[in-house]
Amino acid sequence: MAARAPIALTPYLLLVRIVLFLVFVIAGIQDLRMVEFSGEDAVRIRRLEQSPESRPILIETDTTSTNVRSGETQEDGTYRARALCRSALAMEDAGWNSPLLLAWIGALTQLVGGALLLPGLLSRLWGFGLCVVLGAGFTLTSWPLVSTSLTAFTKLPMADFNQVTFHLGFFIVALGILVCGGGGISLDRMIFGGPSKSKAYHEDEEFEEE
């Protein structure tokens, strides 16, 4: 986990970590909030939650004055569940196994990974995790929009265009953390050290040339 990026990249990597923190912690919180589903979606989510696959158990808090908790059907036929269930439905439509479990993993990766990227702890690990989450999101939602033709990207409605560029742009940003690490101003540098071995190697090589 040692940071190997040149020291000149430290300000850039710090800025990248701050941006990833702000974006993905908020995204993780949004995925964990309670929302209402109706119609076929409500039926499918109820079935997923009652299936044998395990999911994280979090303490439920009353988020509305009606005190309706997750897994309860309201009088109007709607069903309250975590917002991440939208991703689970998309995964199920794509034929992925254990969609609800994968949706929980994705949401927690965004929340925990984004939070730990701010101080730069295990940066490469969380950079990899966010790359996987973004890659999955692109595969599920953005790829069907641009896979029809090479010119499809230029004809997208603005909302779809923003979605595609979000996945691609932040995938590249997270990939930078995966490749370069957290940089000089990070807990990774403090705990695991910097590129001292590489520096010593180059110093020995220069000495031999002299």
C-alpha positions in Angstrom: 0.0 0.0 0.0 3.0 2.3 -0.1 2.6 5.4 -2.2 4.7 5.2 -5.3 3.5 8.3 -7.1 5.9 11.2 -7.7 5.8 13.8 -4.9 4.8 16.3 -7.5 1.4 14.5 -7.8 0.6 14.9 -4.1 -1.6 18.0 -4.4 -3.5 16.4 -7.4 -4.0 13.1 -5.5 -5.2 14.9 -2.4 -7.8 16.8 -4.6 -8.9 13.6 -6.2 -9.4 11.9 -2.8 -11.5 14.9 -1.6 -13.7 14.8 -4.7 -14.2 11.0 -4.4 -15.0 11.4 -0.7 -17.7 14.0 -1.4 -19.2 12.2 -4.3 -19.3 8.6 -3.0 -20.0 9.2 0.7 -23.1 11.1 -0.4 -24.0 8.4 -3.0 -23.6 5.7 -0.3 -25.8 7.6 2.1 -28.4 8.1 -0.6 -28.4 4.4 -1.3 -29.1 3.6 2.3 -32.0 6.0 2.8 -35.5 4.7 2.9 -37.8 5.2 -0.1 -41.1 3.9 -1.3 -41.6 1.4 -4.1 -44.9 0.6 -5.7 -46.4 -1.8 -8.2 -44.3 -4.6 -9.7 -41.1 -3.1 -8.1 -42.6 -3.4 -4.6 -43.5 -7.0 -5.3 -40.0 -7.9 -6.6 -38.2 -6.1 -3.8 -40.3 -7.9 -1.2 -39.5 -11.2 -2.8 -35.8 -10.4 -2.9 -35.7 -9.4 0.8 -37.5 -12.6 1.8 -35.2 -14.8 -0.3 -32.6 -17.0 1.5 -29.7 -14.6 0.5 -28.3 -12.7 3.4 -28.0 -9.0 3.6 -26.5 -6.7 6.2 -28.8 -6.0 9.2 -28.9 -2.4 10.2 -30.8 -0.8 13.1 -33.9 0.8 11.6 -34.6 4.3 12.6 -37.9 6.2 12.2 -37.3 8.5 9.2 -40.9 9.7 8.9 -43.7 10.7 11.1 -45.6 7.5 10.1 -42.9 5.3 11.7 -43.0 2.9 8.9 -39.9 0.6 8.7 -38.2 -1.4 6.0 -40.1 -4.5 4.9 -43.5 -3.1 5.8 -46.3 -2.6 3.3 -48.3 0.5 3.8 -52.0 1.0 3.3 -51.6 2.4 -0.2 -49.8 -0.7 -1.3 -46.3 0.9 -1.4 -43.4 -0.9 0.1 -40.6 0.9 2.0 -37.0 -0.3 1.4 -33.5 1.0 1.0 -32.9 3.0 -2.2 -30.1 0.5 -3.1 -32.9 -1.9 -4.1 -33.2 0.0 -7.4 -29.7 -1.3 -8.2 -30.7 -4.8 -7.1 -33.6 -4.7 -9.5 -31.3 -3.7 -12.4 -28.9 -6.5 -11.5 -31.8 -9.0 -11.4 -32.9 -7.8 -14.8 -29.4 -8.4 -16.1 -29.4 -11.9 -14.7 -26.8 -11.4 -12.0 -26.9 -13.7 -9.0 -27.6 -12.4 -5.5 -28.6 -8.9 -6.7 -29.6 -7.6 -3.3 -26.4 -8.7 -1.7 -24.3 -7.1 -4.5 -26.3 -3.9 -4.1 -25.5 -3.8 -0.4 -21.8 -4.4 -1.1 -21.8 -1.6 -3.7 -23.5 0.9 -1.3 -21.1 0.0 1.6 -18.1 0.2 -0.7 -19.1 3.7 -1.8 -19.8 4.8 1.8 -16.8 3.2 3.6 -14.4 3.5 0.7 -15.2 7.1 0.0 -14.9 8.0 3.7 -11.5 6.3 4.1 -10.1 7.9 0.9 -10.3 11.3 2.6 -7.5 10.5 5.1 -5.9 8.2 2.5 -6.1 4.8 4.3 -5.8 1.7 2.0 -6.3 4.1 -0.9 -5.5 1.5 -3.6 -7.9 -1.0 -2.2 -10.8 1.5 -2.2 -9.7 2.8 -5.6 -10.2 -0.7 -6.9 -13.5 -1.1 -5.1 -14.9 2.1 -6.6 -13.6 1.1 -10.1 -15.6 -2.1 -9.7 -18.7 -0.2 -8.5 -18.5 2.2 -11.4 -17.8 -0.5 -13.9 -20.9 -2.4 -12.7 -23.0 0.8 -12.9 -21.8 1.5 -16.4 -22.5 -2.1 -17.5 -26.0 -2.0 -16.1 -27.2 1.5 -17.0 -24.8 3.3 -19.4 -23.7 0.6 -21.8 -27.2 -0.2 -23.1 -27.4 3.5 -24.1 -24.2 3.6 -26.1 -23.8 0.1 -27.4 -26.2 0.4 -30.3 -23.8 2.4 -32.5 -20.7 4.5 -32.5 -22.7 7.7 -32.8 -25.2 6.9 -30.1 -23.2 8.8 -27.5 -23.6 12.0 -29.4 -27.4 11.6 -29.7 -28.1 11.0 -26.0 -30.6 13.1 -24.0 -28.7 15.3 -21.6 -29.7 13.2 -18.5 -28.4 10.1 -20.1 -25.3 11.8 -21.4 -24.5 13.0 -17.8 -25.0 9.5 -16.5 -22.6 8.0 -19.1 -19.9 10.7 -18.5 -20.2 10.3 -14.8 -19.4 6.6 -14.9 -16.6 7.1 -17.4 -15.1 10.1 -15.7 -15.1 8.9 -12.2 -13.9 5.5 -13.3 -10.8 7.2 -14.7 -10.4 9.2 -11.5 -10.7 6.1 -9.3 -8.3 4.3 -11.5 -5.7 7.1 -10.8 -6.0 6.3 -7.1 -5.6 2.6 -7.8 -2.5 3.1 -9.9 -0.8 6.0 -7.9 -2.1 5.4 -4.4 -3.1 8.2 -2.0 0.0 10.4 -2.5 2.3 12.0 0.0 -0.4 13.5 2.2 -2.1 10.3 3.3 -2.2 7.8 6.1 -0.8 5.2 3.6 2.4 7.2 3.4 2.6 7.6 7.2 1.9 3.9 7.9 3.5 2.1 5.0 6.1 4.6 3.9 7.0 6.1 0.6 9.0 4.9 -2.4 12.2 4.8 -0.4 13.4 1.5 -2.0 12.9 2.9 -5.5 14.7 6.1 -4.6 17.6 4.2 -3.1 17.9 2.0 -6.2 18.1 5.0 -8.5 20.7 6.7 -6.2 22.8 3.6 -6.3 22.5 3.4 -10.1 23.6 7.0 -10.4 26.6 6.4 -8.1 27.8 3.5 -10.2 27.6 5.5 -13.4 29.8 8.2 -11.8 
